[in-house]
Amino acid sequence: AAAAAAQAANIPGLSHIKTKLGGVELPDQAIVKQREKEIQKIKAIEEAQKLLKKPFPNDIRKWSVEDVGRWLDTLSLSQYKKAFSEASVDGDFLMELRPEDMRDILG
């Protein structure tokens, strides 16, 4: 019993145990996923900055669905881009929207 207690005292903490899953150590897998998310975020920011530099057509009615999405980005309303895109909201459609329509589209 004394030997078992002595051995138990030498058991490393869980943070030192490395479990392998599919040949990749789990702590390393979490780091890889975090890095991938960071890279995707950086790419999205760079793409948004590139699109924002592109000038908008002077006539709003000539805006494309992409232009409307870029406009939403400039207003910090990127969370609505998907809904506007799925509804095919271009400049002409945008000019026809009423507050009730916005509520219906955006929820």
Secondary structure, 3 states (H helix, E strand, C coil): CHHHHHHHHCCCCHHHCCCEECCEEHHHHHHHHHHHHHHHHHHHHHHHHHHHHCCCCCCHHHCCHHHHHHHHHHCCCHHHHHHHHHCCCCHHHHHHCCHHHHHHHHC
